[in-house]
Amino acid sequence: ALDLGGLPWWVYSPLYALAYAAGGWEPAREGLRALRGRSLDVDLLMIVAALGAAAIGQVLDGALLIVIFATSGALEALAAARTADSVRGLLDLAPTTATRVTRNGEETVPTSELAVGDVLLIRPGERIGADGRVLDGASEADQATITGEPLPVPKRPGDEVFAGTLNGTGALRVRVERDPADSVIARIVTLVEEASRTKAPTQLFIEKIEQRYAVGIVVATL
């Protein structure tokens, strides 16, 4: 805006320099890293295009190119960060300890040490430590994070319960039926992580032609 307003160059030039440096340092680093591996990608192509625009006096065009490229990268990073936060949120639902019932009474143990066949005591208001089946007691469980059900589900002897869900007002005795590493919530986390690493067909196609496209543009420009 300062440039288009006709102000002296020394007023807006520092802002151009800041835009080039702030938005271009990371693509430049990635582009040079690819170049050292004898590969030419769009990161380096974008930097060369921006510097080339500046070299012929089109500093505004180069700055806009960098801003658009940096914004797209920031949005991609934001989406990845939200996915990671969601995964961490799921992991936080699972309690780290559980009350195991033994012949000698009760003991508090890490949930990672639970085994199939262990009997757990789930007190009112506690999160269930492992997938299992109710042996004794009556209560209700908030399973919204696992099944999406908006209301607590009544639990009676014989009913299945899931790790990470919240017990209601009654105490339950639960027999562990799955290893904690194979619980429903653990499998959900695994599926989310796999989905976040899976690339869409469009992305795979773009990556396939990216280097050829960059080389072609450089050759055509020369």
N, C-alpha and C positions, 0 to 999 in steps of 0.2 A: 504494500500500500504506500509506503514511503517512497519507493522507487517510482511508482506510477504517478505519485503526487508531484513529481518534479523537484524534489528536494535534492541537495548536493549529495554526491556519491559517498562522501565520508560519513554521512548520517546513517545510511542504510547498509553500507559495505560490511561493518562488523556483524550485522544480523545475518547477512548472507554467509559470512564465514562461520558463524555459529551453527547455522542450519546444515552447512556442508559437513562440519566436524561432528555434530551431535548425531545426525542421521546416517553419516557415511562411514564412520570408523569401523562398525561391526561388519557391514557388507564388504568393506575393503579388506579386513582381516580374513574373512572367509574366502574371498576371491583370491587373495594371494596364497592362502593355504592350498586351495585347489590348483592354482597355477604351479606351485612347487611340486604337486603331484602330476604335473603335465596334463592338466584338465582345465577347460575354460567353461565357467558357469555364468549364470545371469547376474550373480552378485558383482563379479568383476566387470561384466558388461555394463551394468548400471553405473558403476563408479566411473568407468572410462567415458560413458556417454555424458555424465554430469560434468566431468572435468573438460571434456571436449566442448560442451556447450559454453562453459565459462571461458574457454580459450578463444572462442570466436565472439565473445561479448554478450552471449545469451545467458547471463548469470541467473536471471529469474527462472528460466526454463530448467536449468540444471538443479536449482534449489527445489522447485516443485517436484521434479523427478525423485529427488532424494526423500522429500517429505512423504510422498505417496508410497514409495518403497518401504521406508521405515515404519509408516503407519500400518501397512499390511503385515510386516514382521511382528509389530507389537500386538496386533490383534491375534495373530497365530499363537504367540507366546502366552497371551491372556487366556485363550481357550485351553491350551495345554495346562496352564496353572490351575484353572478351574477344575479340570479333570483330576489333577493330582490332589486337589483339596477334597474333592468328592470321595476319592479312594481313601484318603486319610480319615475322613469323617466316618466312613464305614468301619474302618479298623478300630476307631475309638469307641464304637458301640460295644465291641466285645470286651467283657471284663478281663482283667489280668489275673484275678484270683477267683477261687470258688471254694465252697464249703463241702468237703467230701465226708460222707458218713462211713465209718469203719466199725469193726467190732468193738474197738476201744473207745468209741465216741465220735466226736467231730474234729476235723482238722482243716485248716485253711491251706490250700495248695495252689500253685500257679496253674492256670488253665492249660498251659502247654504240657503239663505232666499228666493230664487226665487220660484215661484209657477207656476203651469200650467195656461196659459192664460196671463201671464205677457208679455209685449212687450219690447224688448231690442233694443238699438241702438248699432250697431257694426260699429265702425269707421274703416277706412282703416288701415291695419297693426295690428289690434287687434285680439286676440283669442276669439272665440265665447264661451260665458259663459254657454250655456245650449243647449240641443237638441231642435230643433224647426223647424219652417217653415217660409220661407221668405214672408213677407207681402208687402214690398216695397223696391225698389232699385235694382241695378244690380252690380254684382262683380264676383269674383271667389274665391274659397276656396281651400287651400292646405290640402287635406284629406289623405295624404300619411300615417300618423301615425295611421289612423283608417281603411282605406280601402286598403291601399297599392298602390293606383293610383299614378303614378310618376308625373303626370302633374296636375296643378290646374284645378278644375272643375267649369265651369260657374254656377252662381247662379242667378236665376230670381224669381219673385213672384210665390209662389207655390212650390218651390224646398225645399227639406229637408236639414238642416245643422246640424252639430254635435258639441257637446262641445269639446273644446280643439283644434279644427282645426283653421287654420290661415286665416283670411279674407285678400282679396287682395286689389285692388286699389279703390274700391267703397264702399260707405256706405250702410248698410243694416238695415232694421227694421225686427226683427224676433219675432214671437210669440212662447213662450215656450210651448212645447207639452209633455215634460217629466220632472218629478221631477229630480233635479240634482243628487240625490242618485241613480236614475234608468237610468242614461244616458248610452250611448253606451260605453264610456270610463270607467265608473264605473263598468259596467258589464264585460268588458275585464279584468280589474284589479282583480275582484272577481274570474273570471275563471282562471287567471294565478296563483293566490294564492291557489285555490283549486287544480290545477294541480300539483303545487309544493309540496303539502301535500299528494298527492295521491301516493301510493307505487305501484311499478310494481309487477306483479305476481311472478317474480323471487325473489324479495326482501321479499315479504310476505312468500314465501316458506322457504327462508333461515332463517328468524326470527322464523318461526315455529319449525324448527329442530335445531336451534342454541344451546339451552340449553341442549337438549339431546345429541347433538354432543360433546359439551364441557364435559359433565359428562362422556360420553363414552370414550373420549380420556384420561381423568384423570384416570379412572378405568383401562384402558388398560395399561397406563404408569406405574401405581403402580404394 
